[in-house]
Amino acid sequence: MKNTHPVVATDPGVTRQVLADHPDLMMVSFRFEKGAEGRLHQHPHVQSTYVRSGRFLFFCGGAENELGPGDSLVIPADTEHGCICREAGELIDCFTPRREDFLT
């Protein structure tokens, strides 16, 4: 299917585009410029993150991990998390259930 979801600026140097969605699951692309931050936040959704390209320092539940292409992690629901982009790249995130707030 052709993707008709818009690219949305979320934070300085960060864009988001929904790739696919269903009430039970959503796939989203986040693109980061070097130095951009995914600010610390939390939500009731379980999230999996796959690093398609670039390098990122992730903060998740008080732990820090540096991830690069091919790496992934799962973020439990209601866990504070965020990242700093060390090398420009793209994250592919999946959320269950879907993030309704990303559709408005």
N, C-alpha and C positions, 0 to 999 in steps of 0.2 A: 504494500500500500504506500501511496505517496504521503509523506509527512506534511501536514498542513498547519502544525503548531508553530507559532512565531518564536523567534529568538528574542529573549528578554534580558536586558541588563539587570543584574541583581545587586552587585556591589562594584566598586571601582575595579576594572580589569577582569570582571567575571560576567559571563553570559550563561543563560540556561535555555535549553530547548527540550520540550517533551518529545520523546521519540515514539512512544507507544503507551496507551493506557487502557485500563479496564478497572472496574471498581475494586478488584482484588489486588491489582499489581500495576505499577507504573515504571517505565524506563525513561531516564532523563540524561541528557548530555550537558555537562558543565565544562566550559572552556575558560581557562585561566591564563592571564599574562603573568610573566615572571614577577614575583613580589606581591601579587594579588592575594587576598585573604578570603577564605570562607569563614566568616566570623563564628565564634562559639555560639552554639544554639542547641536546642533539643526539641524533639517532637514525638508524638505517640506512635510513629511508624517505625517498623524494623527497616533498616537500610543496608543494602550491600553496595559496596563501591569497588569498581574495577578501574585501575589506572591504564587508560589506553595509550597515553603518551605523557611525557614530562616527568618531573620529580616533585613530590609533595611531602611536607612534614605534617603528619596528622596528630591531632590531640583527641583522645577518645577516653572518656571516663577516667581522666587523670594520667593516662599513659601517653607516651610519645612514640611514634614510629615513622621512619622515613621510607616512603614507597616510591617505586618507579614502574616503568612499563611492565605489564603482566601481573603486577601485584594486586591483591584485593584484601578487603576486610569486611566484616559484618558489624554493624552498629546496632546494639539492642535498643528497643523502644525506650524513650525517656532518658537516654544517656547523652550528657553534654559532649559535643564534639565540634571540630572545626579543622581548618588546615591553612597552611601557608604554602604558596606555590614557589618552589625553588628554581624550577625550569619550566617554561611555558608548556602547557599541555591540556589534556582532556580527561575528565573523569566520566565514567558511565555509572550512574547510580540507579538502583532499583528500590522501590518503596512498596511495602505492603502494610495496610491497604494503600491505594493511590493517594497522592497529595492533592486533594481537592483545591487547595489554595494555589496550586500551580496552573489551574485551568481557568482562573478568573482574571 
